[in-house]
């Protein structure tokens, strides 16, 4: 794992970020902010709203095969919550988010085939394998976590002795991951964030996603050597976000991958 205090962002010619909507969203996330510390580096944000950790791992391996990670690259995945079903369908990844709150799979499927401990076992193995894969590349890398590894288990399962036993097996993987964004910056809970009116609606929607200042604070708290480059960008992003009143405003205000994809209706090359 990289020593954060010794990171020299000037050495990187390419920066690759992977994750869910906490990595690529309608306003700048940790990935956009961190890119400001290496403004001359090519920036590839492969975050995908609603995607799970199997998708994140898949995209890391695929991206390496396509771009051939080298010693002037920085690779950072931010792992997401576990209870997700990743599927590639009709030219894109399905981004359903939490299997227990989505509306694509019916309740019969959820009841018969979904188990929080099963997701924990699956994703801890995926994260461990992917972390080892990254460690064996010549490029620099480290992993982040949007939520602590036990987070969804507390929501869906009370058999903590079993959960603790699983987490103990993967203690080495957990140890190399900095404290999660949810705990370190958000106080352990998702609160109502920026409010705006979504398309076709009249009531205010309170978005739970962290705003740019949360992400900046998080990067700062884990010890990354941030400068005024990212601080000024964060402040400007917050000023822009404060003026957003509707979802349409949001999509045209920020040139994030999610908004660009929505505007241009881009699809995968497959």
C-alpha contacts under 8 A as a table, 3 or more apart, distances in Angstrom:
res1	aa1	res2	aa2	distance
1	X	135	X	7.95
1	X	141	X	7.26
1	X	142	X	5.94
1	X	176	X	6.87
2	X	6	X	7.85
2	X	7	X	7.26
2	X	140	X	7.40
2	X	141	X	7.10
2	X	142	X	6.57
3	X	6	X	5.47
3	X	7	X	6.58
4	X	7	X	5.35
4	X	223	X	5.89
4	X	224	X	5.11
4	X	225	X	7.00
5	X	223	X	6.35
5	X	224	X	6.08
5	X	225	X	5.95
6	X	225	X	8.00
7	X	224	X	7.61
7	X	225	X	7.21
8	X	11	X	6.04
9	X	12	X	5.88
9	X	37	X	6.37
9	X	38	X	5.63
10	X	13	X	7.99
10	X	37	X	7.94
10	X	38	X	5.98
11	X	72	X	6.19
12	X	15	X	6.99
12	X	38	X	7.06
12	X	41	X	6.14
12	X	72	X	4.67
12	X	73	X	5.35
12	X	74	X	6.39
13	X	40	X	6.95
13	X	41	X	4.27
13	X	42	X	6.17
13	X	72	X	5.52
13	X	73	X	6.02
14	X	41	X	4.73
14	X	42	X	4.51
14	X	43	X	5.99
14	X	44	X	7.71
14	X	72	X	6.75
14	X	73	X	4.85
14	X	74	X	6.44
15	X	35	X	7.24
15	X	41	X	6.39
15	X	42	X	6.10
15	X	43	X	4.99
15	X	44	X	6.14
15	X	73	X	5.82
15	X	74	X	4.89
15	X	75	X	6.16
16	X	43	X	6.21
16	X	44	X	4.80
16	X	45	X	5.98
16	X	46	X	7.32
16	X	73	X	7.56
16	X	74	X	6.22
16	X	75	X	4.90
16	X	76	X	6.35
17	X	23	X	7.25
17	X	31	X	6.25
17	X	44	X	6.30
17	X	45	X	4.86
17	X	46	X	5.82
17	X	47	X	6.77
17	X	75	X	6.16
17	X	76	X	5.04
17	X	77	X	5.66
17	X	78	X	7.80
18	X	23	X	6.63
18	X	45	X	6.33
18	X	46	X	4.84
18	X	47	X	4.75
18	X	48	X	7.97
18	X	56	X	6.11
18	X	59	X	7.70
18	X	60	X	7.25
18	X	76	X	6.34
18	X	77	X	4.36
18	X	78	X	6.20
19	X	22	X	6.76
19	X	23	X	5.18
19	X	24	X	7.37
19	X	46	X	6.84
19	X	47	X	4.33
19	X	48	X	6.35
19	X	51	X	7.31
19	X	52	X	7.83
19	X	53	X	7.69
19	X	56	X	5.78
19	X	77	X	5.64
19	X	78	X	4.98
19	X	79	X	5.96
19	X	80	X	6.81
20	X	23	X	5.50
20	X	24	X	6.54
20	X	47	X	4.95
20	X	48	X	4.65
20	X	49	X	4.89
20	X	50	X	5.79
20	X	51	X	5.14
20	X	52	X	6.80
20	X	56	X	7.79
20	X	78	X	7.66
20	X	79	X	7.68
20	X	80	X	6.44
21	X	24	X	4.91
21	X	25	X	5.12
21	X	47	X	6.36
21	X	48	X	5.72
21	X	49	X	4.10
21	X	50	X	6.35
21	X	51	X	7.71
22	X	25	X	6.60
22	X	29	X	6.49
22	X	30	X	7.84
22	X	47	X	7.72
22	X	49	X	7.83
22	X	78	X	7.85
22	X	146	X	7.05
22	X	209	X	7.06
22	X	210	X	7.63
23	X	29	X	5.65
23	X	30	X	6.53
23	X	31	X	5.99
23	X	45	X	7.59
23	X	47	X	5.09
23	X	48	X	7.52
23	X	78	X	7.00
24	X	28	X	7.48
24	X	29	X	6.46
24	X	31	X	7.61
24	X	45	X	6.77
24	X	46	X	7.34
24	X	47	X	4.69
24	X	48	X	6.15
24	X	49	X	6.94
24	X	256	X	7.05
24	X	257	X	6.41
24	X	258	X	6.25
25	X	28	X	6.72
25	X	29	X	6.83
25	X	49	X	7.10
25	X	256	X	6.71
25	X	257	X	7.29
25	X	258	X	5.54
25	X	259	X	7.65
26	X	250	X	6.58
26	X	251	X	6.45
26	X	254	X	6.72
26	X	256	X	6.09
26	X	257	X	7.89
26	X	258	X	5.84
26	X	259	X	5.78
27	X	211	X	7.46
27	X	212	X	7.21
27	X	237	X	7.67
27	X	241	X	7.60
27	X	250	X	7.60
27	X	254	X	5.91
27	X	256	X	6.43
28	X	31	X	7.47
28	X	32	X	5.38
28	X	33	X	6.72
28	X	211	X	7.73
28	X	212	X	5.75
28	X	237	X	7.09
28	X	254	X	7.53
28	X	256	X	6.59
29	X	32	X	5.44
29	X	33	X	6.32
29	X	211	X	7.33
29	X	212	X	5.66
29	X	215	X	6.06
30	X	33	X	5.09
30	X	34	X	5.94
30	X	212	X	7.22
30	X	215	X	4.89
30	X	216	X	6.40
30	X	219	X	7.13
31	X	34	X	5.18
31	X	35	X	6.20
31	X	45	X	7.26
32	X	35	X	5.21
32	X	36	X	6.89
33	X	36	X	5.50
33	X	37	X	7.56
33	X	212	X	7.83
33	X	215	X	7.82
33	X	216	X	6.83
33	X	230	X	5.49
33	X	233	X	6.97
33	X	234	X	6.72
34	X	37	X	5.52
34	X	38	X	7.43
34	X	230	X	6.61
35	X	38	X	5.28
35	X	39	X	6.00
35	X	41	X	7.66
35	X	43	X	6.90
35	X	230	X	7.94
36	X	39	X	5.01
36	X	229	X	5.84
36	X	230	X	5.19
36	X	233	X	7.39
37	X	226	X	6.92
37	X	227	X	7.06
37	X	229	X	6.11
37	X	230	X	6.08
38	X	41	X	5.55
39	X	42	X	7.96
45	X	257	X	7.06
46	X	59	X	7.50
47	X	51	X	7.95
47	X	56	X	7.82
48	X	51	X	5.48
48	X	95	X	7.09
48	X	258	X	7.92
49	X	95	X	5.65
49	X	97	X	7.65
50	X	94	X	7.55
50	X	95	X	3.88
50	X	96	X	4.94
50	X	97	X	3.99
50	X	98	X	7.69
51	X	55	X	6.09
51	X	56	X	7.20
51	X	84	X	7.38
51	X	86	X	6.42
51	X	93	X	7.48
51	X	94	X	7.17
51	X	95	X	4.89
51	X	96	X	6.90
51	X	97	X	6.23
52	X	55	X	5.43
52	X	56	X	6.39
52	X	79	X	7.91
52	X	80	X	6.20
52	X	81	X	6.91
52	X	82	X	6.75
52	X	83	X	7.90
52	X	84	X	5.43
52	X	85	X	6.83
52	X	86	X	5.99
52	X	97	X	7.14
53	X	56	X	4.85
53	X	57	X	6.10
53	X	79	X	6.09
53	X	80	X	6.19
53	X	81	X	7.63
53	X	82	X	6.94
53	X	123	X	6.38
53	X	126	X	7.22
53	X	127	X	7.38
54	X	57	X	5.16
54	X	58	X	6.08
54	X	86	X	6.62
54	X	123	X	7.08
54	X	126	X	6.60
55	X	58	X	5.00
55	X	59	X	6.12
55	X	86	X	5.97
55	X	93	X	7.87
56	X	59	X	5.24
56	X	60	X	6.30
56	X	77	X	7.38
56	X	79	X	7.61
57	X	60	X	5.17
57	X	61	X	6.47
57	X	126	X	7.01
57	X	127	X	7.51
57	X	130	X	6.13
58	X	61	X	5.44
58	X	62	X	6.14
59	X	62	X	4.99
59	X	63	X	5.79
60	X	63	X	5.17
60	X	64	X	6.23
61	X	64	X	5.19
61	X	65	X	6.34
62	X	65	X	5.13
62	X	66	X	6.28
63	X	66	X	5.00
63	X	67	X	5.78
63	X	68	X	7.57
64	X	67	X	5.22
64	X	68	X	4.83
64	X	69	X	5.43
65	X	68	X	5.63
69	X	73	X	6.28
69	X	137	X	7.51
69	X	138	X	7.44
69	X	139	X	6.11
70	X	73	X	5.59
70	X	137	X	7.73
70	X	138	X	5.76
70	X	139	X	5.04
71	X	138	X	5.08
71	X	139	X	4.28
71	X	140	X	6.83
72	X	139	X	6.35
72	X	140	X	7.65
73	X	139	X	5.23
73	X	140	X	6.27
74	X	139	X	6.19
74	X	140	X	4.97
74	X	141	X	5.52
75	X	139	X	7.20
75	X	140	X	6.29
75	X	141	X	4.58
75	X	142	X	6.88
76	X	141	X	5.62
76	X	142	X	5.47
76	X	143	X	5.54
76	X	144	X	7.23
77	X	142	X	7.37
77	X	143	X	5.27
77	X	144	X	6.20
78	X	143	X	5.94
78	X	144	X	4.38
78	X	145	X	4.94
78	X	146	X	6.29
79	X	127	X	7.88
79	X	143	X	7.47
79	X	144	X	6.23
79	X	145	X	4.71
79	X	146	X	6.11
79	X	147	X	7.86
80	X	145	X	6.38
80	X	146	X	5.55
80	X	147	X	6.57
81	X	84	X	7.25
81	X	98	X	7.63
81	X	146	X	7.56
81	X	147	X	6.60
81	X	149	X	7.79
81	X	151	X	7.55
81	X	152	X	6.70
82	X	98	X	7.94
82	X	116	X	7.78
82	X	119	X	5.67
82	X	120	X	6.22
82	X	123	X	6.29
82	X	152	X	6.88
83	X	97	X	7.89
83	X	98	X	5.51
83	X	99	X	5.78
83	X	100	X	7.57
83	X	116	X	6.26
83	X	119	X	5.67
83	X	120	X	7.84
83	X	152	X	7.21
84	X	96	X	7.26
84	X	97	X	5.69
84	X	98	X	5.14
84	X	99	X	5.20
84	X	119	X	7.76
85	X	96	X	7.33
85	X	97	X	7.70
85	X	98	X	7.99
85	X	99	X	6.56
86	X	93	X	7.10
86	X	94	X	6.43
86	X	95	X	7.27
86	X	96	X	7.89
87	X	93	X	5.84
87	X	94	X	5.55
88	X	91	X	6.99
88	X	92	X	5.70
88	X	93	X	4.50
88	X	94	X	6.16
89	X	92	X	5.67
89	X	93	X	6.17
89	X	94	X	6.63
91	X	267	X	6.74
91	X	268	X	5.84
91	X	269	X	7.84
91	X	270	X	6.08
92	X	267	X	6.65
92	X	268	X	5.84
96	X	99	X	7.07
96	X	102	X	6.00
96	X	104	X	7.69
97	X	101	X	7.77
97	X	102	X	6.74
98	X	101	X	5.53
98	X	102	X	6.21
99	X	102	X	5.49
99	X	105	X	7.74
99	X	110	X	7.26
100	X	110	X	7.19
102	X	105	X	7.15
103	X	106	X	6.91
105	X	109	X	6.26
105	X	110	X	6.96
106	X	109	X	5.54
106	X	110	X	6.56
107	X	110	X	4.91
107	X	111	X	5.94
108	X	111	X	5.19
108	X	112	X	6.04
109	X	112	X	5.27
109	X	113	X	5.63
109	X	114	X	7.33
110	X	113	X	5.54
110	X	114	X	5.04
111	X	114	X	6.10
114	X	118	X	7.45
114	X	119	X	7.85
115	X	118	X	5.04
115	X	119	X	6.36
116	X	119	X	5.08
116	X	120	X	6.20
116	X	152	X	7.47
116	X	153	X	6.21
116	X	156	X	6.56
116	X	157	X	6.81
117	X	120	X	4.85
117	X	121	X	6.15
117	X	153	X	7.21
117	X	157	X	7.86
117	X	163	X	6.90
118	X	121	X	5.12
118	X	122	X	6.11
119	X	122	X	5.02
119	X	123	X	5.93
120	X	123	X	5.34
120	X	124	X	5.94
120	X	153	X	7.87
120	X	166	X	7.91
121	X	124	X	5.51
121	X	125	X	6.33
121	X	166	X	7.07
122	X	125	X	5.44
122	X	126	X	6.27
123	X	126	X	4.78
123	X	127	X	5.94
124	X	127	X	5.14
124	X	128	X	6.04
124	X	170	X	6.90
125	X	128	X	5.09
125	X	129	X	6.04
126	X	129	X	5.21
126	X	130	X	6.03
127	X	130	X	5.15
127	X	131	X	5.93
127	X	173	X	7.66
128	X	131	X	5.14
128	X	132	X	6.19
128	X	170	X	7.78
128	X	173	X	5.90
129	X	132	X	5.23
129	X	133	X	6.10
130	X	133	X	4.85
130	X	134	X	6.16
131	X	134	X	5.16
131	X	135	X	6.15
131	X	143	X	7.53
131	X	173	X	7.89
132	X	135	X	4.98
132	X	136	X	6.37
133	X	136	X	5.39
133	X	137	X	6.87
134	X	137	X	5.34
134	X	139	X	7.83
134	X	141	X	6.63
135	X	138	X	7.92
135	X	141	X	7.28
137	X	140	X	7.80
142	X	177	X	7.90
143	X	176	X	7.97
143	X	177	X	5.99
143	X	178	X	7.74
144	X	177	X	5.97
144	X	178	X	6.24
144	X	179	X	7.96
144	X	180	X	6.98
145	X	148	X	6.62
145	X	177	X	7.05
145	X	178	X	7.35
145	X	179	X	7.30
145	X	180	X	4.85
145	X	181	X	6.46
146	X	180	X	5.33
146	X	181	X	4.91
146	X	182	X	6.02
147	X	151	X	6.26
147	X	180	X	5.00
147	X	181	X	6.07
147	X	182	X	5.15
147	X	183	X	7.16
148	X	151	X	5.34
148	X	179	X	7.27
148	X	180	X	5.28
148	X	182	X	7.33
148	X	183	X	7.37
149	X	152	X	7.72
149	X	167	X	7.95
149	X	174	X	7.63
150	X	153	X	5.35
150	X	154	X	6.56
150	X	163	X	7.68
150	X	167	X	7.81
151	X	154	X	5.58
151	X	155	X	6.95
152	X	155	X	4.91
152	X	156	X	6.23
153	X	156	X	5.28
153	X	157	X	5.18
153	X	158	X	7.42
153	X	163	X	7.41
154	X	157	X	5.79
154	X	158	X	6.51
157	X	160	X	7.39
159	X	162	X	5.90
159	X	163	X	6.66
160	X	163	X	4.78
160	X	164	X	5.80
161	X	164	X	5.11
161	X	165	X	6.19
162	X	165	X	5.12
162	X	166	X	6.42
163	X	166	X	5.18
163	X	167	X	6.25
164	X	167	X	5.07
164	X	168	X	6.01
165	X	168	X	5.07
165	X	169	X	6.52
166	X	169	X	5.31
166	X	170	X	6.81
167	X	170	X	5.17
167	X	171	X	6.07
167	X	174	X	7.98
168	X	171	X	4.93
170	X	173	X	5.42
170	X	174	X	6.40
171	X	174	X	5.07
171	X	175	X	6.01
172	X	175	X	5.11
172	X	176	X	6.62
173	X	176	X	5.64
173	X	177	X	6.90
174	X	177	X	5.45
175	X	178	X	7.59
177	X	180	X	7.96
178	X	222	X	6.62
179	X	183	X	6.94
179	X	184	X	6.18
179	X	222	X	7.42
180	X	183	X	5.51
180	X	184	X	5.99
181	X	184	X	5.23
181	X	185	X	5.51
181	X	186	X	6.68
181	X	215	X	7.91
181	X	218	X	6.24
182	X	185	X	5.94
182	X	186	X	4.85
182	X	187	X	6.45
182	X	188	X	5.14
182	X	189	X	6.46
182	X	190	X	7.40
183	X	186	X	5.75
183	X	187	X	5.20
183	X	188	X	4.41
183	X	189	X	7.63
184	X	187	X	6.49
184	X	188	X	7.61
184	X	218	X	6.80
184	X	221	X	7.59
185	X	188	X	7.97
185	X	214	X	6.45
185	X	217	X	6.92
185	X	218	X	5.69
186	X	189	X	6.09
186	X	190	X	6.79
186	X	214	X	7.56
190	X	208	X	5.91
190	X	209	X	7.65
191	X	208	X	5.76
192	X	195	X	7.78
192	X	206	X	5.18
192	X	207	X	5.85
192	X	208	X	4.95
193	X	206	X	5.71
193	X	207	X	5.04
193	X	208	X	5.03
193	X	209	X	6.52
193	X	210	X	6.72
193	X	211	X	7.22
194	X	206	X	5.86
194	X	207	X	5.52
194	X	208	X	7.55
194	X	211	X	7.43
194	X	241	X	8.00
195	X	204	X	6.03
195	X	205	X	5.34
195	X	206	X	4.35
195	X	207	X	6.02
195	X	245	X	7.43
196	X	204	X	5.34
196	X	205	X	5.35
196	X	206	X	6.76
196	X	207	X	7.90
196	X	244	X	6.94
196	X	245	X	4.85
196	X	246	X	4.87
196	X	247	X	6.37
197	X	201	X	6.41
197	X	202	X	6.20
197	X	203	X	6.10
197	X	204	X	4.80
197	X	205	X	5.64
197	X	245	X	6.43
197	X	246	X	4.54
197	X	247	X	5.93
198	X	201	X	5.53
198	X	202	X	7.50
198	X	203	X	7.93
198	X	204	X	7.44
198	X	205	X	6.57
198	X	246	X	5.95
198	X	247	X	4.81
198	X	248	X	7.69
199	X	246	X	7.34
199	X	247	X	5.90
199	X	248	X	6.86
210	X	213	X	7.97
210	X	214	X	5.76
210	X	215	X	6.93
211	X	214	X	5.45
211	X	215	X	6.74
211	X	238	X	7.66
212	X	215	X	5.14
212	X	216	X	6.23
212	X	234	X	5.95
212	X	237	X	6.78
212	X	238	X	6.51
213	X	216	X	4.97
213	X	217	X	6.02
213	X	234	X	6.09
213	X	235	X	7.43
213	X	238	X	7.01
214	X	217	X	5.17
214	X	218	X	6.11
215	X	218	X	5.01
215	X	219	X	6.26
216	X	219	X	5.25
216	X	220	X	6.21
216	X	230	X	7.70
216	X	231	X	7.35
216	X	234	X	6.89
217	X	220	X	5.02
217	X	221	X	6.02
218	X	221	X	5.02
218	X	222	X	6.33
219	X	222	X	5.49
219	X	223	X	6.69
219	X	224	X	5.86
219	X	226	X	7.87
220	X	223	X	5.33
220	X	224	X	5.58
220	X	225	X	7.24
220	X	226	X	6.61
221	X	224	X	7.53
226	X	229	X	7.74
226	X	230	X	6.62
226	X	231	X	7.62
227	X	230	X	6.05
227	X	231	X	6.56
228	X	231	X	4.76
228	X	232	X	5.73
229	X	232	X	5.61
229	X	233	X	6.37
230	X	233	X	5.04
230	X	234	X	6.05
231	X	234	X	5.12
231	X	235	X	6.26
232	X	235	X	5.10
232	X	236	X	6.16
233	X	236	X	5.12
233	X	237	X	6.10
234	X	237	X	5.00
234	X	238	X	6.20
235	X	238	X	5.17
235	X	239	X	6.30
236	X	239	X	5.10
236	X	240	X	6.31
237	X	240	X	5.13
237	X	241	X	6.11
238	X	241	X	4.98
238	X	242	X	6.13
239	X	242	X	5.26
239	X	243	X	6.95
240	X	243	X	5.50
240	X	244	X	6.94
240	X	253	X	7.24
241	X	244	X	5.21
241	X	250	X	7.71
244	X	247	X	7.74
244	X	249	X	5.54
244	X	250	X	5.86
244	X	253	X	7.82
245	X	249	X	6.49
245	X	250	X	7.74
246	X	249	X	5.13
246	X	250	X	6.44
247	X	250	X	4.90
247	X	251	X	6.38
248	X	251	X	5.22
248	X	252	X	6.55
249	X	252	X	5.50
249	X	253	X	6.00
250	X	253	X	5.28
250	X	254	X	6.82
251	X	254	X	6.46
251	X	259	X	5.22
251	X	262	X	7.91
251	X	263	X	7.78
252	X	255	X	7.37
252	X	259	X	7.25
254	X	259	X	7.01
255	X	259	X	6.16
255	X	260	X	6.06
256	X	259	X	5.37
256	X	260	X	6.13
257	X	260	X	5.09
257	X	261	X	5.92
258	X	261	X	5.21
258	X	262	X	6.19
259	X	262	X	5.00
259	X	263	X	6.05
260	X	263	X	5.07
260	X	264	X	5.96
260	X	265	X	7.85
261	X	264	X	5.27
261	X	265	X	5.16
261	X	266	X	5.03
261	X	267	X	7.80
262	X	265	X	5.01
262	X	266	X	7.19
